């Protein structure tokens, strides 16, 4: 069951596969293999890592589990009666039409752990769990949903523009038990600790306007947009680097250094070739001279990394 204490990570955790349709039953998944949505979830897992690290105050790993398609009633039975936060994420297409809702589903234990950490605790959760959330816990559940909404929209950006708006946490999702939902599950674990799991549910009806996008081919390689590539090139070429040269590095004994006073002279000798540095890397060597009445260095040689073409 989803709300049972996690016992394994992604290497051993088994998920119920997408159910096959039976004769006379409504088709649960009209989108085919859903590889596109699986790739989207994997990309989202990478961008969610800093979100969880900020909330948990430690380094974690985050991954996307294989998605599944279920009737909501079956999913609800799997979760059982344990305390759970159901945070709706309103979906707004670019056209501004009502796009339905996705749902961020978080175990109550995890919400209370994050709440304790937020107020300076160690993440301790008292047992047994309460039967309902306090106003502070509801606010934490909505805070989690808000933190997820922005990277979720960014993950959808390559497919289609969808905005996600975190709404007030509810006691349950207002989805008909017979409606099909796509369950995308994300594992979160720190070190060798047992993972926590957070689900994002997409009602199939809410994704139908994006059916053409979800059933498209996933391209491993795509040609970059010429405008984007040119803008990136111009921005890269405009990056400024500090260039410096070390003319001399005299060595002075500590006794003489401590006796120095204004007017003393430290003799130096300037080599024929002085190093020219960009940051901490050697650009090359040059000779000291003047140009247009200002001190300058004429480059006599360039340094190239080993293995590069000169």
C-alpha positions, 0 to 999 in steps of 0.5 A: 500500500502506498501509505505503508512505511516505505521498505525499499528504493527504486531498485527493488520497489515493485509497481502495479503495471498499467492495467489491460482493458477488458471486453466491455470496459472503458479504455483507461489509457487513450494515449498509448505507451506514455513514453513522453510523459515518462521522460517528462517525469524523469526530467521533473525528478532532476529539477525537484531535487533542490526543492526537496533538499531545501525542505529537508535541509540535507542532500538527497536523491530523487527519481521517477518511478515507472508510471501507471494508469488506474481507476481513481477508486482503485488508487484510493483503496491502495492508499488506505485511510492513513492521513494524506494531503491532497493538494490540487494543482490547477492546470491552465493552458496558454489559451486560458481555458479551464484545464482541469486539475492535477493532484499532488498527493503527499503522505501525512507522515512526510508533511508532518516531518517537513513541518517539524523541520520548518520550525527548527526541529529534527523531523520527529513525528509523534505516534500515532498520527493525527486523524486530520491536519492542523492549519499549520500542516495544511499550510505546509502541504500547500507550500510543498505544492507551490514548490512543485508547481514551478518546476512542473510547468518548466518540465512541461514547457518542451511539450506544451505551455501549461501553468500549474497553480497550487490550491488549498489542500483538501481531505480527498481529491474530487475525482469520480472513482471510475475515472482513470488517472495517470500516477507519476510517483517520485522517490526521495531518499537521503543517504541509506535512509528508506525513501519517501514517495510523492505522487502527482496524479493526472486525470486522463480527462485533464490531459485529453487536450494535450493528447497529440503532444503526449502521443508524439514520438520522443526524439533522442536528438533534435536540431537546435533552434537557429535563433536560440543558438545564435543568441547563445553564441552572442551571449557567450562571446560577450562574457568578460574575463580578467587578464593579468600579467606577473611582471616580477616576483621578488624574494625578500628575507623576513628580516628585511621585510620587517625593516621596510619603510617608506622610500625603500627600494625593492629591486626587481628584474623583468624577464624577456617573456612574462606570463599572461594569465586569464583567471588561473590559467596561462594564456601565453607569454609576452614582452613588456612595451608601450602602445599608444602611450600606455604600458602594454604586452605583446603576445609572443606565444600562446599556451594550449591545453594538452591534446588540443589542436594548435 
